Amino acid sequence: MLKRCVTCGDPFDGASNRAKYCSAECRSNRSNGAAREPVGAVSAATRVELEQAQASGAAAQVALVLAARLDDATTPASALPALARQLGAAIDRACAIVEGGKRSHIDDLLEELLHG
């Protein structure tokens, strides 16, 4: 059963209905009060989708940034439809690269910008 960790917000496969934490570290952090802010629903779903597709690289990073902007309450409502379209395209691109799609020049530029 896929659940969300109450400490970090990451998705995890809960062995029982009572499972609340993805790891012993999160359980310990929660009891020590050192919890980090939970990840928003769009970011968590995007991360799961990219992990299931084994997607990484610049396109995957762009997808995570776009998902975080969609989760951000300060993002203007008028920007949400465009961000959602861009997120879909970024996820598709990240998955296409994993499936053997060719890298474009923009992917090389994004990779250079993200990783120096």
C-alpha positions, 0 to 999 in steps of 0.5 A: 500500500503506497502511503506518504511519510508523516515526517518528510512527505515522501511516498513509501510502501507501507507494510501495514495499515498503521505504518506512518514513516518511510524509515527509522530515520524519519521516525526518530526525526519526528520524535526529536522534533526535527521533521522537515516540511512535507512535500506537496501532493504534486511534487510527491506524485511527480517524484513517484512517477519519475522514480517508477520510470527510472527517469533522471537528468535535466528533464526530470529536475525541471519536472520537479521544479515545476511540480514544486511551483504548482504546490507553492501557495504563492504561485498565482492561479493564472499561472497554474494551467501553463505550469501544469502543461509544462510539467506534463511535457517535462515528465514526458520528455524525462520518460522518453529519454529513459525509453531511448529518446534522443537528447535535444540541444536544450537538454544539454543546456539544461544539464549544464545549467543544473550541474555546472 
